[in-house]
Amino acid sequence: MTISGPFSTLFLLMNRFDNDPVDLALLPKAETISLQPIELSYKKVLLWSSLIGWGVMGVIAGIIIYFTPALHSIIWVPVIAAGIICLFLLQIWITFKSVARSAYAIRERDLVYQSGWIMQRFSVCPFNRIQHCSVNAGPFERKLNLASLSVYTAGTEGADIKIPGLAKERAFELRDFIMKKSGYDDQHGD
């Protein structure tokens, strides 16, 4: 069958369309990526932050107990205190397990970050999608000479990848490297 006219090119293009399946056994394995762990001193940052949060919660619980006569019973005070302490210790244990799993890798074309212990996350961000990087450090991070690297791509409000617990110098090195690899510096003359 021959087709002529303005639709002949479109017909030829439609007949050339191939969409063959990919052999999943040939895909690269994420487990083979050599990941760099974050600084273990980041655990101190999380511990200090948790102590402040749980301390505030303890004060609030104390105020509630003080102003609620029904809780003045000798049994309720230790029960509430034990509950708060158990929840605090559980949160610290889970947080420390999560920090032990947090790691990153810089490859030729992308940034890889894994995090989480209970809810595990493995993120890959290609350099050509990155629009912006920032380095942030809170008061506890600054005290320990640590920082967080946040990577942003188009169309998102928050960071696509945030790598906490980096040595401050390393965070700035990574930011500069990623921005060069993303092509942003070349396009904007920075």
Backbone as a ProteinNet text record, in pm:
[ID]
protein_1_A
[PRIMARY]
MTISGPFSTLFLLMNRFDNDPVDLALLPKAETISLQPIELSYKKVLLWSSLIGWGVMGVIAGIIIYFTPALHSIIWVPVIAAGIICLFLLQIWITFKSVARSAYAIRERDLVYQSGWIMQRFSVCPFNRIQHCSVNAGPFERKLNLASLSVYTAGTEGADIKIPGLAKERAFELRDFIMKKSGYDDQHGD
[TERTIARY]
84.1	0	89.8	59.6	134.7	43	100.2	25.5	102.3	30.7	95	20.1	81.8	18.8	82.3	15.7	75.2	86.6	12	17.4	116.5	183.4	275.7	394.2	449.8	562.5	519.6	402.9	351.3	329.8	275.5	253.1	385	486.5	617.7	678.2	666.4	719.9	648.1	518.3	442.1	479.5	510.2	547	689	772.2	909.6	920	816.4	819.2	843.1	949.7	981.7	980.6	932.6	933	956.3	1076.9	1112.1	1127.3	1094.6	1111.2	1259.7	1289	1425.2	1444	1557.5	1589.1	1629.3	1545.1	1568.4	1694.3	1738.9	1860.9	1984.4	1974.4	2088.8	2097.1	1997	1998.9	2109	2171.5	2274.1	2210.4	2283	2233.6	2272.9	2175.5	2201.6	2290.6	2284.9	2363.9	2513.7	2551.7	2694.1	2757.6	2678.3	2731.4	2805	2926	3004.8	2961.9	2898.6	2844.1	2936.3	2940.4	3018.9	2924.9	2951.8	2861.9	2874.2	2767.2	2774.7	2857.3	2893.6	2974.7	2896.5	2960.2	2893.3	2867.9	2944.4	2920.8	2785.3	2720.1	2585.9	2487	2518.7	2433.3	2420.1	2528.5	2523.7	2424.6	2420.8	2325.7	2183.7	2155	2020.7	1988.5	2088.2	2067.4	2034.2	2111.3	2085.2	1946.8	1912.1	1780.7	1669	1687.6	1587.1	1575.4	1689.1	1684.5	1604.6	1623.5	1548	1398.7	1365.8	1225	1157.9	1223	1163.5	1164.5	1262.4	1262.8	1141.6	1111.6	991.9	866.8	863	747.9	735.9	848	845.8	793.5	834.8	784.8	634	587	443.5	368	423.4	358.7	354.9	462.9	465.2	360.2	343.9	242.4	102.9	78.8	-52.3	-79.7	21.3	2.7	-23.8	47.5	31.6	-108.1	-161.7	-291.5	-410	-385.6	-494.3	-497.6	-587.3	-591.7	-609.6	-677.9	-699.4	-567.5	-464.5	-334.3	-239.1	-283.6	-197.9	-175	-240.3	-221.7	-75.7	-24.8	116.8	154.2	56.9	85.5	105	33.8	36.9	168.7	231.2	355.2	464.9	493.4	596.4	556.6	427.4	382.8	405.4	366.8	385.4	534.1	613.1	757.3	823.1	785	841.3	802.2	677.4	633.1	713	735.7	813.4	956.8	1015.8	1154.6	1164.1	1069	1070.5	1055.8	965	948	1073.3	1134.6	1258.9	1367.5	1387.3	1491.5	1462.2	1336	1299.2	1330.3	1296	1323.2	1474	1553.1	1699.2	1754	1708.1	1756.2	1725	1601.8	1563.2	1644.1	1662	1738.2	1882.1	1945.3	2084	2097.3	1999.2	2000.9	1987.9	1906.2	1887.2	2014	2083.3	2207.5	2312.3	2316.3	2413.7	2390.8	2268.9	2238.6	2250.2	2256.6	2261.8	2397.1	2395.6	2518.4	2488.6	2593.5	2577.1	2689.6	2669	2772.3	2757.9	2870.5	2874.1	2928.5	2846.1	2890.8	2911.4	2950	2979.7	2860.9	2739.4	2622.4	2514.1	2533.3	2426.6	2476.2	2384.1	2404.1	2311.7	2363.5	2286.2	2285	2168	2157.9	2060.8	2105.6	2017.6	2003.7	1884.2	1859.2	1749.6	1732.6	1623.8	1659.9	1596	1614.5	1481.6	1376.9	1244.9	1185.7	1177.7	1130.4	1253.1	1299.8	1422.3	1395.1	1489.7	1476.5	1609.2	1600.5	1717.8	1687.2	1756.9	1728.7	1846	1814	1914.3	1869.1	1958.3	1925.3	2029.1	1990.8	2086.4	2130	2257.3	2310.3	2238.2	2195.9	2133.5	1993.4	1938.5	1808.2	1821.7	1942.3	1963.6	1966.4	1891.5	1889.6	1961.5	1967	2021.8	2070.3	2176.3	2227.5	2249.1	2226.2	2256.8	2318.6	2399.7	2462	2403.1	2349.4	2285.9	2349.2	2352.4	2403.2	2329.9	2269	2203.4	2306.6	2262.2	2357.9	2436.2	2370.6	2441.9	2538.4	2497.5	2586	2708.8	2688.2	2802.7	2900.5	2850.7	2936.3	3026.4	2976.2	3052.6	3117.1	3111.7	3170.3	3106.6	2974.2	2897.7	2803.3	2750.8	2653.7	2568.5	2459.1	2370.9	2372.6	2371.5	2365.6	2224.9	2159.4	2025.4	2033.8	1973.1	1976.1	1832.8	1812.7	1679.6	1675.1	1562.4	1537.7	1413.8	1382.3	1268.7	1137.2	1046.1	909.9	884.8	978.4	954.7	971.9	896.8	907.2	1023.7	1040.6	1147.2	1263.2	1363.5	1480.3	1442.8	1496.1	1474.4	1560	1681.1	1771.4	1835.4	1834.2	1903	1993.8	2124.6	2223.5	2273.5	2230.3	2277.2	2407.3	2471.1	2585.6	2711.4	2731.2	2855.5	2953	3081.9	3181.1	3159.7	3171.4	3138.1	3215.1	3345.2	3426.9	3379.5	3343.9	3296.7	3165.2	3076.4	2947.4	2967.6	3059.5	3085.8	3154.5	3244.7	3309.9	3206.3	3116.7	3012.7	2920.3	2882.1	2795.1	2860.9	2988.9	3058.6	3072.2	3104.4	3119.6	2987.6	2880	2748.4	2703.6	2725.1	2682.5	2762.8	2889.8	2969	2919.7	2893	2845.8	2705	2624.3	2487.6	2483.1	2593.6	2598	2543.8	2500.4	2443.6	2548.5	2670.3	2775.4	2807.9	2814.7	2847.8	2737.9	2612	2499.6	2482.4	2518.6	2491.8	2618	2731.3	2854.6	2905.9	2865.7	2913	3046.8
-115.3	0	123.1	216.6	341.8	456.1	545.2	662.4	784.3	874.9	997.3	1116.1	1229.1	1349.5	1392	1482.7	1539.8	1440.5	1333.4	1237	1124.1	1122.6	1013.6	1012.3	1129.4	1135.8	1089.3	1133.4	1092.7	942	884.7	741.2	665.3	712.3	647.8	655.3	770.6	784.7	694	680.6	595.8	449	407.9	269.2	239.3	339.2	319	314.7	346.2	354.6	216.3	205.8	81.1	110	15.4	26.8	-112.6	-161.4	-296.8	-304.1	-417.6	-432.8	-437.4	-393.1	-393.2	-519.3	-584.2	-702.5	-656.2	-683.1	-635	-693.3	-806.9	-867.3	-786	-704.1	-624	-486.9	-449.3	-319.3	-314.9	-197.9	-188.6	-207.3	-266.7	-295.2	-181.4	-127.7	-19.1	-66.5	-194.1	-246.9	-241.7	-228	-227.3	-89	12.4	148	159.5	211.7	233.3	365.7	358.4	476.6	524.8	656.2	721.3	753.6	702.3	732.3	878.5	930.8	1065.3	1059.8	1176.4	1184.5	1128.3	1042.9	983.9	1086.6	1196.9	1301.1	1368.1	1342.5	1395.9	1339.2	1224.3	1167.7	1264.6	1337.8	1434.6	1546.6	1590.8	1694.9	1646.2	1526	1470.1	1447.2	1405.2	1384	1515.7	1620.2	1750.6	1802.9	1790.6	1836.6	1757.9	1627.7	1544.2	1578.9	1602.6	1637.9	1765.8	1864	1988.6	1962.5	1890.8	1861.4	1782.8	1678.4	1597.2	1669.9	1758	1839.9	1931.9	1993.9	2078.8	1995.2	1875.1	1787.9	1749.8	1726.6	1694	1809.2	1931.2	2049.3	2063.2	2043.9	2052	1944.4	1823.3	1716.6	1753.3	1813.5	1855.9	1962.2	2057.1	2161.4	2099.9	2006.5	1940.4	1863.8	1792.9	1718.2	1813.3	1924	2020.2	2080.8	2113.1	2179.6	2083.9	1954.6	1856.9	1775	1810.1	1740.3	1588.9	1542	1397.7	1323.1	1392.2	1328.3	1340.7	1399.6	1417.5	1287.9	1184.5	1054.4	1013.1	951.1	912.2	815.9	743.6	646.5	711.5	820.5	878.2	946.3	1009.8	1082.6	987.8	876.6	786.1	718.7	690.2	626.5	720.4	846.6	944	967.6	980.3	1001.4	881.5	761	641	632.7	668.8	668.3	765.5	886.4	985.7	938.4	882.6	834.6	718.2	626.6	512.7	560.2	653.3	706.3	780.8	856.2	926.5	826.7	723.7	624.4	549.5	518.8	452.8	542.9	670	763.6	777.2	785.4	796.1	670	553.7	427.7	420.5	454.4	452	555.4	673.7	778.6	735.4	677.7	633.3	521.9	431.5	326.4	387.7	492.5	559.7	631.2	696.7	766.8	666.8	550.5	448.8	402.8	414.3	372.4	486.9	610.4	726.4	734.7	740	745	805.8	849.4	914.1	871.2	898.6	873.8	979	1019.3	1108	1024.4	1009.9	935.7	1034.3	984.3	1069.6	1154.8	1100.9	1172.4	1199.4	1152.6	1172.1	1169.4	1204.6	1203.1	1096.8	1013.6	905.1	926.8	908	921.3	816	746.3	650.2	691.8	670.9	707.1	618.7	628	557.4	418.6	378.3	243.4	169.2	227.6	165.1	196	323.8	367.3	400.2	304.8	322.5	397.9	486	566.5	562.8	542.6	542	637.3	751.1	855.3	873.7	894	923.4	1050.1	1147.9	1274.8	1303.3	1298.5	1328.3	1474.4	1499.3	1635.8	1728.8	1677.5	1765.5	1811.3	1757.8	1800	1900.9	1915.4	2000.4	2146.7	2228.5	2372.2	2451.7	2397.8	2476.4	2382.9	2424	2353.2	2455	2416.1	2505	2425.1	2495.1	2436.1	2507.1	2429.8	2485	2424	2501.3	2449.6	2516.3	2435.9	2487.4	2510.1	2556.9	2587.9	2466.5	2352.3	2232.8	2182.6	2191	2150.5	2241	2371	2464.4	2433.8	2400.5	2367.8	2248.8	2153.5	2032.8	2041.7	2160.1	2182.4	2090.8	2077	1996.5	2086.6	2034.6	2107.3	2006.4	2056.8	1976.7	2032.2	1943.2	1982.2	1954.5	2058.5	2044.3	2062.4	1969.6	1971.1	1988	2085.1	2117.9	2094.7	2041.1	2029.1	2111	2119.8	2200.8	2142.9	2232.8	2192.3	2142.4	2160.3	2117	2234.5	2233	2339.7	2315.1	2193.3	2160.7	2094.7	2059.9	1993.7	1852.6	1813.2	1676.7	1579.1	1621.1	1540.6	1633.5	1591.7	1665.7	1568	1596.5	1510.1	1580.7	1535.4	1596.8	1532.3	1592.7	1529.6	1523.6	1621.6	1628.7	1721.8	1693.1	1789.2	1917.9	2032.2	2160.1	2180.9	2153.3	2170.6	2078.5	1954.2	1857.2	1903.1	1960.2	2007.2	2115.8	2209.4	2315.3	2259.7	2164.2	2100.4	2030	1956.3	1884.9	1982.4	2090	2190	2246.8	2285.6	2342.7	2240.5	2116	2011	1983.7	1972.4	1943	2056	2179.5	2292.3	2296.6	2259.9	2253.4	2139.4	2025.6	1910.1	1932.2	2009.8	2032.8	2126.6	2195.2	2285.8	2423.8	2446	2575.2	2685.8	2660.8	2763.3	2801.7	2702.8	2731.9	2812.5	2780.4	2848.3	2991	3019.7	3149.9	3233.1	3183.3	3259.4	3280.4	3196.1	3209.3	3143.7
0	0	0	-84.5	-89.8	-50.8	29.9	74.1	26.1	-31.9	-77.8	-17.9	-26.4	26.1	156.6	227.3	348.8	463.5	461.9	571.4	547.2	434.6	404.2	500.5	535.3	628.9	767	810.6	940.8	944.7	838.9	833.1	840.8	769.9	774	913.2	980.9	1116.5	1214.4	1199.6	1291.1	1272.7	1152.6	1128	1173.6	1194.6	1241.5	1393.2	1461.8	1607.5	1668	1743.4	1813.8	1963.4	2037.4	2181.7	2238.5	2214.9	2256.7	2408.3	2466.9	2612	2649.2	2769.7	2822.5	2904.8	2886.2	2965.5	3105.2	3204.3	3340.2	3402.8	3356.5	3410.3	3373.1	3268.5	3224	3290.5	3368.9	3435.3	3541.6	3561.3	3666.9	3804.7	3894.2	4028.8	4123.2	4194.1	4288.4	4403.3	4435.3	4546.1	4518.3	4391.9	4357.8	4370.1	4397.9	4411.6	4543.8	4538.9	4659.1	4722.6	4838.9	4904.8	5016.7	5033.8	5138.3	5254.8	5375.8	5488.4	5532	5594.1	5648.9	5778	5829.6	5951.2	6070.8	6148	6264.1	6373.7	6372.6	6473	6453.3	6339.9	6317.1	6419	6477.6	6581.7	6699.2	6730.5	6840.4	6809.8	6684.4	6644.2	6668.3	6626.3	6644.1	6791.3	6868.6	7011.4	7081	7052.8	7115.1	7075.6	6948.7	6902.5	6972.1	6985	7051.3	7198.8	7264.9	7406.6	7429.1	7342	7355	7332.1	7226.3	7196.8	7307.5	7353.7	7458.6	7592.2	7614.6	7735.8	7739.9	7625.3	7616.7	7641.8	7585	7606.6	7754.4	7819.3	7962.6	8046.4	8011.4	8083	8064	7940.8	7913.2	7991.3	7995.6	8072.9	8221.3	8271.4	8411.7	8440.9	8348.8	8366.6	8365.8	8273.9	8267	8396	8445.2	8571	8686.3	8691.4	8800.5	8803	8683.2	8677.1	8660.9	8662.2	8651.4	8780.3	8870.7	9000.6	8989.8	8887	8873.7	8851.9	8803.8	8779.2	8897.7	9007.2	9124.2	9200.4	9160.3	9224.4	9211.3	9312.7	9317.2	9205	9149.7	9044.5	8907.5	8879.1	8744.4	8710.8	8802.4	8774.2	8724.1	8793.3	8741.2	8609.7	8593	8468.5	8350.5	8364.7	8256.8	8231.3	8338.1	8322.8	8253.3	8293.2	8230.9	8083.7	8053.3	7913.7	7828.1	7879.7	7804.8	7785	7889.3	7878.6	7779.5	7783	7688.1	7544	7519.7	7384.2	7337.6	7427.6	7394.2	7354.9	7434.9	7405.1	7274.7	7249	7124.4	7004.3	7016.1	6906.9	6881.7	6988.1	6973.1	6907.2	6947.8	6890.2	6740.6	6703.2	6561.7	6482.2	6538.8	6471.3	6448.7	6548.8	6534.3	6430.7	6426.5	6323.9	6184.4	6172.3	6043.5	5999.5	6093.2	6059.9	6011.8	6073.1	6032.8	5888.2	5839.2	5701.9	5600.6	5647.2	5557	5488.1	5355	5277	5139.9	5072	4941.9	4847.8	4720.1	4619.1	4510.3	4457.4	4342.2	4227.7	4124.4	4007.2	3892.6	3779.9	3665	3622.8	3631.5	3580.5	3684.1	3808.2	3905.5	4049.2	4135.8	4280.1	4337.3	4426.3	4486.4	4637.8	4699.7	4845.1	4897.7	5001.7	5068.7	5214.2	5267.1	5406	5462.5	5592.6	5659.6	5704.7	5811.4	5861.2	5852.8	5906	5895.6	5758.6	5725.5	5594.4	5510.1	5432.9	5355.2	5226	5192.6	5071.2	4995.9	4865.2	4777.8	4663.3	4657.6	4559.1	4464.6	4337.5	4235.1	4164	4155.7	4091.1	3982.5	3855.1	3747.6	3752.7	3723.1	3728.6	3631.6	3515.6	3416.8	3458.9	3568	3619.5	3733.8	3787.2	3904.4	3863.8	3937.4	3911.9	4019	4139.6	4249.8	4360	4427.9	4546.1	4656.3	4778.8	4890.4	5003.9	5083.2	5200.8	5322.1	5416.4	5536.3	5660	5768.4	5894.9	6009.4	6095.5	6214.8	6324.9	6440	6547.5	6596.9	6609.2	6655.5	6548.2	6422.2	6312.1	6306.7	6319.6	6316	6428	6546.2	6660.9	6629.9	6552.5	6517.7	6379.9	6316.2	6183.2	6077.8	6086.3	5991.8	5913.3	5804.1	5722.5	5646.3	5589.2	5505.5	5363.8	5266.2	5125.4	5074.8	5021.4	4964.3	4814.2	4739.8	4593.4	4543.3	4453.1	4402.1	4251.4	4205.2	4061.7	4028	3899.7	3855.6	3906.8	3939.5	3970.3	4110.3	4201.9	4338.4	4433.1	4542.4	4641	4735.9	4779.3	4873	4801.4	4879.4	4822.9	4777.4	4662.4	4614.6	4694	4722	4804	4905.6	5031.3	5136.6	5208	5201	5264.6	5390.2	5507.9	5632.1	5677.9	5777.2	5841.7	5758.6	5670.5	5593.9	5665	5652.8	5699.5	5619.9	5686	5623	5492.5	5493.4	5372	5260.8	5296.8	5198.6	5136.5	5217.1	5166	5060.7	5086.8	4988.8	4863.9	4881.4	4765.2	4677.9	4741.6	4666.5	4594.7	4662.9	4599	4474.1	4484.5	4368.8	4256.3	4291	4190.5	4119.2	4196.5	4138.1	4046.8	4087.4	4003.9	3873.5	3878.5	3754.4	3664.8	3724.3	3646.8	3591.6	3661.8	3615	3495.8	3468.2	3355	3386.8	3509.8	3547.3	3534	3582.9	3578.3	3434.3	3343.7	3203.9	3135.5	3168.3	3103.3	3151.3	3275.7	3332.9	3354.6	3310.4	3318	3460	3553.4	3692.4	3711.3
[MASK]
++++++++++++++++++++++++++++++++++++++++++++++++++++++++++++++++++++++++++++++++++++++++++++++++++++++++++++++++++++++++++++++++++++++++++++++++++++++++++++++++++++++++++++++++++++++++++++++

